[in-house]
Amino acid sequence: MNNRLYVETWGCQMNVHQSEGIIGVLKQDGFSLTESLAKADVVIFNTCMVRQKAEEKVYGRIGAVVEQKRKRRVVLGVGGCMPQVRGEALLKRFPAIDFIFGSSDIASLPGIVHAASEKQSERIAHVRPPLGIDEVPPHRQSPVTAMVTITQGCSNFCSYCVVPYARGPLRSRNPDAILREVDEATRAGYPEILLLGQNVDSYGTDLTEYGSFAQLLGRIADVGTPRIRFTSSHPKDMTPQVIEQIAAHENICKHIHLACQSGSDRILQEMNRGYTRRDFLSILAGARDVVPEINITTDLIVGYPGESDEDFAATLELIDQAHFGSIFVAMYSPRPRTRSALLPDDVTPEVKSARLHAVLDLQRGIALLQNKKRIGSKLAVLIEGKTRAGRAYGRTDAHRTVVIDGDASVGQFVPVFIEDATTAALIGKRADSMVPQGA
């Protein structure tokens, strides 16, 4: 068997990081990475189940591998959340799949791939219960950001969410392993660490001897990485101590992604979110009291079963009050095994679409006002890449996108004078003689 590997990823940043682990363990086993599916001997799809559309995209891409299989020998593996939930039904539905593996099976991949390659007829289902955390060497794909897992899984069981079934219960990673990886990435020159978990704020609640997320965050900041971010946060588990750590350490980004999901108390209760609208707004107010320049972003779902016009109006009102930096909004889609999947999906696609666009329209106006307030300021920007037009872009300490006139290298911190703003970005020029501010 030749050893050219192609990996395609859907879903969250945790999936992106797990694909780094997939590539890492297989490179150690002698595989070489290719960016072309048409040149690959082994194709792996690392999948997502949070939305129906993510599943449908994977199903469509399987067809591309079928075309390749008609021409030559190609081994196809499907891993991650879909096999963890769908199991062997995937093999029955798609004869082109040679093996499936679950969200906690990355360390076993070399043996699975070789077995699938050697057995021309037998297909392999290697899907274990998602327990423990794979300690695998990541093949980091970003020259700027080193992603570091601190938790896997979730034990909240929000009524619409498949994650506890796809990722298993909350598991906190050993703090010594976390700190060792952060130190190694910092020594390797990464200017930014991104701490990952389905719910980072619940770190240590399963193993109290590990301490709290706030304590871990302080220890990581002390390693000395220039910039530290984390995602995602749950309002039910966010503590004032986390905000205090952000205020106390200059290298912890002034940004939290705090998923609200709805502005209606009735819908929040139906979703089993564990907080009210007032609770959520109180968290935002407390964070802004301690860290005035903090940027708060969120997730919202529109069209949850039974969501009335009044419920949706409450969501729009929340957006107007909260002044989010940005919003990721999705139309509700029922997910297998979840409690809400037993309810009638009674909000029509047309109404869901109209509500989604209403959220986006409102948020665009808020984002533009927020960005315009920063015209005339000097901000430190970490360069992440270049636009198609060849302009450098990066992010501020508060996770705001900045497009820059002037030369700048990826991974470099650049002071930028903000001259203009759009709904999506700040626009400026290099200002190396100026002292940058932090927003």
Steps between C-alpha positions, in 0.01 A plus 500: 500500500621850419483747785364830376243633748218750444291629794187712470336657805154630585375671812651669802855594591520187713450299181768707325739422785407131499583493130843629599521195725386269218772636273755488783456131587492392136807706408683324782394175332656604169219677320557820305235770478348609169261787441338323204232236543576386144858411600423329833529131579316543830218751541365585844190711563486638854132576546253715692142435613401829659288601198327295231678701229838384630392137456366564151830655393687186604256278311560710190879474532483120524386513138831663404687205651275254315618664176862451604437138598382429144846599375735356763541351846397756764421428865226717653460550875228704670566610856386730776150580609296338221632146556474550875125563461407319178724198555495215248197651326757709312666187361163361394399824327835566327684196361787731402601545866780259595516585870338716762644622829361698790587827667736330750678260263776716354786320675383171344498636144827354366383146571150570366632648174739211437232242575254672267761519225591133524142367507351552155147389594456534877420844627590617850289667768723622784274714715559491875307685769644854511695481826842634593706742292735391222850632562628517142766721338320766291625598158428870544363658184503863608829690529333743741265316736574183695177333608512318834218281631406548866165315507312260278133412506214667680261395777245782467254323268340807347182374339607571139866399521654175377845572650460288820413202279769567240778611736400331825492647851728778620861392544758744633854454377786470745631853571863387483444367145330828405778716642766285336334538159458876547867532598613295198289707259629824652861385474432404138412864431122498486376849593151380590350210696133409452358294786226267380204323653132451433463696824831627634339657808401158633867397518572317827138447603541127427839474675520763773866425569578664164374836627267740319521647152589838648793346688618316188469815292724691741764225493497494120534879483808478719675279240554819303331438164443844342127439447252250648142443385236245599173363365221419565336628816162409650311770695399247764864430584666838440640634828618847608840344568549437127433868425741597778773289336439680169536834678811388690701372201584712198557192285146359548281632220223742590239283333250233605275297274194449718224304328157635594282310245177694571373816664178334618490360853240245390717372216813502719316279749384269221860482380619401851757780497501559875479881503255778426522804276565714808781265610663531159483878487635515856806299393560744214465802727737349757759419235488852358531653846827312556631507141337799324656424161390133495343372179213256557382279214224242504306217332125511433247247373185615322193285440529271802180288532217718629691828460227763467519849355516627861792266580690618194426864582666437838810376317516816288458708814787311666726568201415868520585507872808278495700675225684188385812538291376224269237228493505150356134422428353173372158373412387219729527148360406188702793280599482126576470386865425853624186582697391774262500250210189349661318833464320614184735708284216748466671821394494505120821527297378834365450642850835363616673666204323831559600496868861416416521794262335730755771407753775560244355834391475625858848377589660660194388840619631437852833368373546800271441742788746308721765498231457869414567588864852370450584731209791717609638249751832314488467125550743210523418246228631144469539430127330177387519515121424693183176573319450404135591857415833454677430714809610374838235420758496396861321535832519731796522400862118523509467264202402766247609448140728770355602542134828689460674710239873441513734202521460261790615143558273219623550451874623855554339748741446831320372833636221625273330837476130441425373723219172335398256224592247261347255263667761222479834670555708798600724651232827677568865560428818407679594745773830369633588825675171504692421325826214254438191475719326177595151490345 
